[in-house]
Amino acid sequence: MLNDTTAEGTSSEERGAGEGRNGLPSSSPLTPDPSPLLKDQLHDGDCLRLFPRVPDGSVDLIFADPPFNIGYDYDIYDDRKDAQAYLDWTLAWGREVVRVLKPDGTFWLAIGDEFAAELKVLFHRELGLSLRNWVVWYYTFGVHCTKKFTRSHAHLFYFVRDPKRFTFNDQAIRVPSARQLVYFDARANPKGRLPDDTWILRPQNVPDGFAPEGDTWYIPRVCGTFKERAGWHGCQMPEQLLGRIIRSCSNPGDLVLDPFGGSGTTLATAKKLHRHFLGFELSPDYAAAIRRRLESARPGQPLEGGPEPTVGGDANGSTGAKPRRPRAKSR
Ligand SMILES: C[S@@+](CC[C@H](N)C(=O)[O-])C[C@H]1O[C@@H](n2cnc3c(N)ncnc32)[C@H](O)[C@@H]1O
């Protein structure tokens, strides 16, 4: 079992002696540290060094939003690897994902166009996970292109270890159906319906297609001008997006792991939703900022961003709420 701690946000330096700023060995070989990692903490260092300290079959849900290998400007990570090196690296941390997942565990992967097809094959064919959904997260305000169409989506792969045994809390994420909201049809299921597998973040850009009360998700990207924006990480994902994933694919008290912490969205959202969490982040500066974010997040606190139009709502959602907000730099 992983250790419990209530002292979330306390610093835990996970880089060993002889380790360089990029989290990799700088001189002498490192002695592997066999002690299990503390739960409810962000651990800074290379996920490949930290994963071995997570016991087999101990994690309920993993969300990974790795660098997309598109030359994005991170502070220390070099996002321009040779394609084969990137795939080899993905296979290495992917093996760890599969090892630490519980037999009924779930894995979500966010990835861009460049490696989506190869990573889908890698996690399904090579690592044996079952794909339940290939979700397309649609957003606008991507980086404007002049010689091709502007990118307005990312891929979210929803995998499980066992296609017959997994957590899926449909009641936690149902949305009102058009039958209920538009046609007031008495035959409509009062519990609403499950969301589609295309997630819309800017319904105001297509007003005729996506009415505010419709059954699509209203989860804008976290843009520079948003109150939610932490301001120090260009890849910050919206808490509402992680909220849907965490609510549907885990239960309160479960353990959620994110090997690529970034701005800490997964961890902060997990904490607000009463889940245990475990996070890794290579950059010491990002890691320090994540800890600050985690210190101010409280269990039960509402998620940032416009609430989803969930049926019945819950502590962090309300029925029929309107969306709000705009833009951000695309990866
Ligand atoms: C795309 S960002 C994650 C963004 C995150 N989902 C959020 O909402 O803020 C990827 C992060 O992975 C980190 N990273 C890169 N290589 C890593 C490694 N080997 N181990 C741990 N973190 C790594 C980068 O520093 C970067 O912050």
The ligand as a Gaussian input file, in Angstrom:
#p B3LYP/6-31G(d) Opt

LIG

0 1
 C        1.558000      18.795000     -21.054000
 S        2.252000      19.177000     -19.526000
 C        1.008000      18.618000     -18.406000
 C       -0.087000      19.653000     -18.216000
 C       -1.106000      19.256000     -17.178000
 N       -2.013000      18.252000     -17.701000
 C       -1.904000      20.459000     -16.695000
 O       -3.147000      20.459000     -16.774000
 O       -1.288000      21.406000     -16.241000
 C        3.505000      17.959000     -19.416000
 C        4.407000      18.109000     -18.184000
 O        5.228000      16.939000     -18.104000
 C        6.472000      17.312000     -17.531000
 N        7.428000      16.233000     -17.823000
 C        8.121000      16.009000     -18.953000
 N        8.856000      14.890000     -18.851000
 C        8.609000      14.374000     -17.628000
 C        9.083000      13.224000     -16.938000
 N        9.941000      12.380000     -17.494000
 N        8.618000      12.995000     -15.696000
 C        7.750000      13.861000     -15.103000
 N        7.275000      14.971000     -15.716000
 C        7.692000      15.224000     -16.965000
 C        6.775000      18.664000     -18.175000
 O        7.692000      19.421000     -17.404000
 C        5.370000      19.280000     -18.247000
 O        5.148000      20.130000     -17.138000

